[in-house]
Amino acid sequence: MSASRDTNTTLLEFFKALADANRLKLIGVLAHEPRSVEDLAAALDLDSSTVSHHLKRLSHVGLVSARAEGPYSVYALDLEALQSMARDHLAEEALPRLAGDADLGAFDRKVLATFTDAGGRITAFPSQQKKALVLLRHTLQAFEEGAVYDEAQVNERLARFNDDTARLRRSLVDFGFMRRDRDGGRYWLDGVGLTTQPGSGTERRAADDDGSVHVIPRTGDSIDDAQVRALVDADRDR
């Protein structure tokens, strides 16, 4: 059994145990202090057998535990079990695992099969924004992370996908896939190379007019639009 299936099974059992108004009330009461079945039955106005059934469900997923006190069993809420469940299965980094074997790329492949030809060229632009974004992501393969391009170089690369390069270029900027400087003369992939980390091995590169790509040493600082142009020009003069 895969780890994702184990996680999903655990969560399903956990949420099924919580999927009852009276069991939620039991947890709320036990959050105040441990209580016996008789005390819980009185607090919720239920008979003892019904309370015992609910406690069995909660015990099965580890939310409550019991200890003997004379002739009675006293139940307590296991807060550590709740915290462990949240930490192990509901943390932000753990949630993507719930997808299991779901085909996350199926929608993109369907859109590309509909709106591109065998060579990957865009044959039509969909009216739905969600589908249009798939096509824009498709064009990003023509650009290198960390490289800076002038408008002609951007158009040259986009022409591989469709002759309406102006539309594609504007859309890449409008939807945040690319950024351009204030003069509109330089473009780069958004969020890539704007801040370099010392020791990361990342280098900033810029494409020259002849198509060659210049390597600009890391600075360790955020690079704004003016600095991008300065670095490109300085590298070209070397």
Protein Blocks (a to p, Z undefined) as FASTA:
>chain_A
ZZklmmmmmmmmmmmmmmcfklmmmmmmmmmpccdfklmmmmnopafklmmmmmmmmmmn
opaccddehjbccddddfklmmmmmmmmmgmklmmmmnmmacfklmmmmmmmmmpcfkop
afbdcfblklmmmmmmmmmmmpcehiacdfklmmmmmmmmomblmlmmmmmmmnopaccd
fkopaccdehihkaccehklpacddddfkopacddddehiacdfklmmmmmmmmmmZZ
